[in-house]
């Protein structure tokens, strides 16, 4: 990475074609304490139906952060996360056999002419609209088993799935309603016009499904996690890894965690010099668990602040959630509750009441059980608390929550502030939760 003067704000308007890692050129550097602003293209379905993409997303070009070295961490304070799309489409996926090598997200193939990752174009509307740019045959490696088109009221934060005839009309102007950034190269999923759910209303609460720092080896962006990354293990394409290599290099940026939204602080590992902050895969909404495999991917606009935390070596992300996103058992006590605690302690002669704050570790793995074990292991390793104590804390003063099937979870618990101070994140936690101690 060439050394240049740092910038207070870095604006990003260029994107990857689905692969992230140390081979990518970084923008910036942005100064420690500076900001990154970017428009983000939709993730998942658009890149999935665009054969030249070698990953399931189209994330922003990475930005180097001044002073960030391997073994540090970078805190990303998400200051705004806004939807710009007017409509999108999503649903449960199936694969078309013969149109990929091992993994349809990574190694797409035209079955007619044999071209790998071919150029393509959109002709018409529906399942057969994606055509190979080499031979002209239909080339989409994915199908909806159940899908929907949804229109979005961004001002009032509500949305509504539409009927097949409206989906067909929307497919006539897909790029305008998807509001893809100018430099985006994906096809719009609105062109497929799949509408199996008619008239379902849904709240909007946008968040980023893929955000973090670069892995230390080039891997598909959608596979930067323990569950999707498992498809890379011994795969028959150029991005194949062993399980040990995957565990070493990934940074778990693809977490589909619905509380990674405006007001949250995400603390990410630095595994390449400069960190390489990237973001994408904004969702208009999602409950606790991307159960369908995909949610409502939209174009968006994001602004965040970066702060380097020296010497905080992480394997995966730590999340300081918004107060209103915390599970109930991990919310700091109110002033009235603290008064009751003092009285309770005096009644029994208890001398101390722990000063603490909530902290969330992201865990990932092939299954939810594997992901939970991974999150608990990370929590114990980083905090120095005994593993079994983490189990107890997560049980009575925390929670385990699903972020994505098959294997991303949040492990949340109340952690002593003295430990957070030693990690260099105590001030962040105090600011986030309005703590004075």
N, C-alpha and C positions, 0 to 999 in steps of 0.2 A: 504494500500500500504506500503510494507516494505521500510524502509529508507536505501538506499545504496548510495555509492558515485556516483556523476553524471559523465556522459561521454560526451566528446566533440562531438563524432559522434556515433549514434546508427544505425546499419544496421538491417533491418527487412526482414526476408525471410519466415515468417509464416503468416497464414491468418485465418480469421474467416469463419464460415460456414453460414454467412448471418445474424448473430445477433450481435448487438453491445450494449454496456451498462456497468454499473458498475460491473457486475459479471465477466467480462473478466480480465484476468491477463494482466497487463501492463509491457512492456519492459522498460529499462532505469533505472533511469531517465536520460534524456539528459539535459545538463546544459542550463541555460538561455543564449541564444546566440549561442547554438550549432546547430548541423545539424542532420537530419534524412535522410537516404538513403534506398530506397526500390525498389524492383521489384513488379509491380502490375499485378495481373491477370485480364483478361477481366471481365467486368460487364455484367449485364442483361442476354443475351441469354444463355451463358454457364451455369451459376447458375440456370436460369429458367428451363432448361431441365434436371437438376440434382436433382432428387426428395428429396435427404436428406437435401438440402439447405433450410433454413427457412427464406430466404430473397432473394432479386433479385440480389445481388452482392456478391463478394468475396473480402473483403477489407483487408488491412494489419492489423496485430496485433497492438493494440494501444500502444503508447509510452507516458510515463509520462514526464512532463517537470518540472524541478527543480523550486520550488518556486511558482508554479501556484496553486492558491486556488480558491474555489468557489467565484464568484463575480469579478474575474480578467478576462482578455482576453489574448489570445495568437496570436501574429502576425506570420503568416506563409509566408515567402518570398520564392516563388517558383523559384529556381535557375536553374533547368533543368527539362524537361518533354519530354521524348523521347519514341517514338514507337519502340517496338522490334518485333512485329508480322510482318509476310510477307503477311498475308491474314486474312480476317474475313468475317463474314456473319451477316446480320441483316435484319430488315423489320418490317412491321406492324403485330401485334399479334392478335390472337383470342384464346379463351379458349376452352378446351375440357371438357364439362360438365360431372360430376360424378368423376372427378379425383382430386378434391380438396374440402376443407371444408371452404367455404366462400371466400378464397383468394388463387389463385393458386401460388402466389409468396411465400406464407408463410406456407401454410398447404396442401401440396401435398398428394395425396392418390392413392393407387393402387386400381382401381375399381374391379379388378379380385379377389384379396386375402384380401383386406381391410386393408393392412398395411399402416400406416401413415409414411410419410417421409422415404420411403423404400430405402435400398441400390439399386444400379442399375448398369447396364453395357451397353456398346454400341455393337450392333450386326448389321453389314452391314451399309447401307447408306440409308438416306431418313427419312420420317416422322415416320416410325415405328422402327427406329434403337434403341431407348432407351427402355431397357427391365428391368422389375422388378427383383431385385436380390433374391427375395423370391420365386416368382412363375413363372417367366420367361415371363410373358405377357407384351405387349407394355404398357408403363406407362406415356409417355410424356403428361403433362397437357397443352401444348401450341402448336399452329400451326401458320404458316405464312399465312396471307391472301395475302400478296405481299412481296416477299423477294428477296435478292440478295447476291451474293458472290462478294467480292471486293479484288483485289490484290493491294499491296502498294509498292511504290518506296520511301523508307524512306529517301534516300540521296537527291533526287530531289523534295520531298514533293508533289508528284502527285499520283493518284490512278485511278483504272479502274475496273468497274464491268465486269464480264466475263459470257460467254455462259454456257448453261447447261452441255455440254460435258466437259468443263474445270472444272466446279464446281464438277463434278463427279470425275475427276482425283485428284483434291485437296482433296476431301473427303477420298481419299485413304491414305493420310498422314496428317491428321488434326492436330495432336499435334505438329508436327515439324513446320508446317507453322503458327500455332497459337502462337508458342513459349511460351507456358504456363510455369510459374515458376515451379521449381521442386516440391515444396510443395503444389501446387494448386490441388484441388480435383474435379474441375468441368469437365464435358464433354465438348468437343469442339463443338461449333455450326456448324463448317465446316462439320461435319458428316451428317448434314441434306441436304446439297447440293441444297438448294432452289435458283433458278436463274431465276427470272422473268424480270430482267433488264439487257440487254446485251449491253456492250460497252459504258456506261456512264462514262465520265471522271470527276474527282473531285479533287479540291485542297486538300492538307492536312494541317491541323493546329491543332496539338494535344493539348488537355486540359484534366483536371480532372473533371469528373462528380460528384464524391462523395469524399469530403475531408473536414476534420474539426475535431471536438472534440466530445467526447462521450456524448450521452444523459444521463440524470440522472436516467433512467430506461431502462432495456433491451427492445429493439425494433428491428425489422428487419431493416437491414442497408438501403435498398432501400426505406423504409418508414419513414426515418428521414427527413421529410419535411411536409408542411401543406397540399399538394395535395394527394400524395401517402399515407401519414399518415392517411388521412381520412378513408381509408379502415380498419384501426384498431378500429375505433369507434364502440363499441358494436359488435365486430366481434365474431364468434363462435369458437375461438381458444384461446390458452394460452396467446397470446400477445394482447388481447383485451384491449382497453383503453376507457375512457370517453374523450370527446372533451377537457375538462379542463385539464386532465392528459396529453394528447398529447401536448397541448400548453405549459404546464409547463416543460415537460421533453425533448422535441426534441431540436436539435441544428441546423437544416436545413443544414446539410452537403451535402445531396443529392440535388444539385441545378442545375446540368446540364447547367452551365453557361459557354459559350465558351470562355470567357475572363479570366477564372481561369487557366492561362497557364504560361509558363516560363516568368518571369519578373513581374508578378502580386504579390500583397501582399494581403492576405486574413486574416482578423482579426476575430477570432472565440471566442464565449463565453466559459467560463469554468464553467461547471455544476457538475463536480466531481473533487475531489482533484487530482491534477496532469494533469488535462485536458484530457489526453488520445488522442493524435493526431493519426488519421488514414487516409488512402487514398486509392482510387481505382477508378474503372469505367472510365479508360482513354478512350477517344474517339479520333479517327484519324482525324475527322472533324465534323463540325456541324454549320449550320447557326444560326441566331438569332431565336431560338425556336426549341426545339426538337419536331417538329410537328408530326412526325411519331410515337412518343412514344418511339422509340429507334433509336440510331445512331450507328456509326461504333465502336463497343467496341473492344479494343485491349489490349494486354499485353504491359507493358511499364516499364520504369525506371524513378524514380523521386528522386530528391535531393532538400531539402528545409531547410531553417534556421528558428529557432524558437526564438521569443522574447516575454517575459512576459510583459504585460501592467497592472500594479497594479491598482485595483480599478475601472476598466472600466467594469461595469456590462452590459452585452448585452443579448438580447433574441435570436438574430440570427446574421449571419455574416455581416461584413462590408468589402467591396472590394475596394482596391486602384488599379484600372486597369492600364495596360500599357497605355502610352500616345497615342499610335496608335490605341488602342481599345476604347478609350473614344468616346462617341457621340460628333459630331462636336460642339454642343452648350455648351458643358462642358469642352472644351479644354482651358487650360490657354492661355492668350494673349501673343503674341510675343512681342519682344522689340519694334518693329515698331508700333504695335497696342497700346502698353502702351503709346508711345509718342503721338499718335493721341488722346488717352483718356485724357491725360493731357491737350492737346489743347482744347478739347471739354469741359472739366470741367471749364477751365479758361474762355471760351467764355460765359458760362452761370453763372459763379460765384459759381459753386459747389466746396465746400471746401475739400471734402474727396472722395477718391476712395478706396473701400473696398479691403483689402488684403485677398485673398481667395484661395481655392484649391478645386478640384473636389473630391467628395466622393460618394460612391455607397452603398446603403443599399439593401440587398436581402430581398424580401418579398415572402411569400408563403401562399397558401390557396386553398380551393376547386376549385375556379375558378380564372381566370385572374383578375377579378374585386376584389375578396377577397384578392388575393396576392398583388395587387397594394395598396389597403387600408392598408394591413399589413405592407408593406414597408414604406409607408408614416407615419404611426403611429410610427414605430420604429425610423424613422428619427427624428420626432418631439420629441419623448421621450428622445433619446440619446443626441441630440444637444441642447435641450431646446428652439429651435425656435418654434414659433407658427405654428400649423398645416397648416393654410391657407398660411403662408409665405412659407412653404415647397412647397405647390402647385404652388405658383408663381415662386419660384426659379427653380423647375423642369420643368416649362413651358418655361421660357425665357432663362435660363442658365443651362439646363440639359436635361433629357429625361427619358421616361419610356420604357424599352425594355423587350421583352419576352425572358425568358430563357427556359421554358418548358411549354407545354400544359399538363395538364389543368391549372396549377397554380403556376409558379415561375417566378418572374420578378426582374429586376434591376431598382432601383430608384436612379438616378444620378442627382446631383446638385452641384453648387458652394457654398461652406460653408466657413464662415469667419475663417481665420486662428487662431484668438484668441480663438474660440470655440474648434478647433481641438487641440490647445495647452492645454486647460483645460482638454480635454479628454485623453491627453497623447499620441496623435498620430500626432501632428503637425510636429515633426521632420521626421517621416516616410513620410508624405505627401510632405514635402519640398524636401527630398531626391528623392522620386519617380518622382517628376515633375520638378526638377531642379529650385526650387524657392529660392530666396534669402531673401525675406521679412519674 
